Each structure stands twice: as structure tokens, then as C-alpha cells.
């Protein structure tokens, strides 16, 4: 059986979804159960976004100059 490739949403798509969740919660139009579910989803998205930003910051910090003064990007894990 072939494995289905899971496509992870982009940073921008995730930010957009989080924005929509915040907007819905601020409007107060969702039921209590819907609001709790949206809050949980939003918290998970915020965690994912923070992790993505931390990785990006690490990549930026790893840009260094080599012995010849040229800028290079070091590998990161």
C-alpha cells in the first residue's frame, strides 16, 4: 500500500488560519464547545509557528564568514 504524502501548510497559511481563529473568538459568535476547540487549535498552531520561527532564527545565526571573508551558511539540525 502506498503511503500518502502529508503536505504541511506553509508558515503563511498557518498564520492566516490562526488569524481566522482569533477573529472568530473575538466575535464571540461560537458556542462554548466550538470556542474551546478553536482555542485548542489556535494554541497548537501558535506552538508550531513559534517552533518554525526558532528554527529560522537559528539558521540566520549560523550564517558565518569563512576564512576568506565570504559568507556561508552552516548546516543546522
TAMOTA-V553379 format. One record per residue. N is the residue number from 1. RES is the residue in one small letter. BURIAL is # if it has 24 or more other C-alpha atoms within 12 Angstrom, else .. Layout:
N/RES/BURIAL + N/RES/BURIAL
This chain:
1/x/. + 2/x/. + 3/x/. + 4/x/. + 5/x/. + 6/x/. + 7/x/. + 8/x/. + 9/x/. + 10/x/. + 11/x/. + 12/x/. + 13/x/. + 14/x/# + 15/x/# + 16/x/. + 17/x/. + 18/x/# + 19/x/. + 20/x/. + 21/x/# + 22/x/# + 23/x/. + 24/x/. + 25/x/# + 26/x/. + 27/x/. + 28/x/. + 29/x/. + 30/x/. + 31/x/. + 32/x/. + 33/x/. + 34/x/. + 35/x/. + 36/x/. + 37/x/. + 38/x/# + 39/x/# + 40/x/. + 41/x/. + 42/x/# + 43/x/. + 44/x/. + 45/x/# + 46/x/# + 47/x/. + 48/x/. + 49/x/# + 50/x/. + 51/x/. + 52/x/. + 53/x/. + 54/x/. + 55/x/. + 56/x/. + 57/x/. + 58/x/. + 59/x/. + 60/x/. + 61/x/. + 62/x/. + 63/x/. + 64/x/. + 65/x/. + 66/x/. + 67/x/. + 68/x/. + 69/x/. + 70/x/. + 71/x/. + 72/x/. + 73/x/. + 74/x/. + 75/x/. + 76/x/. + 77/x/.
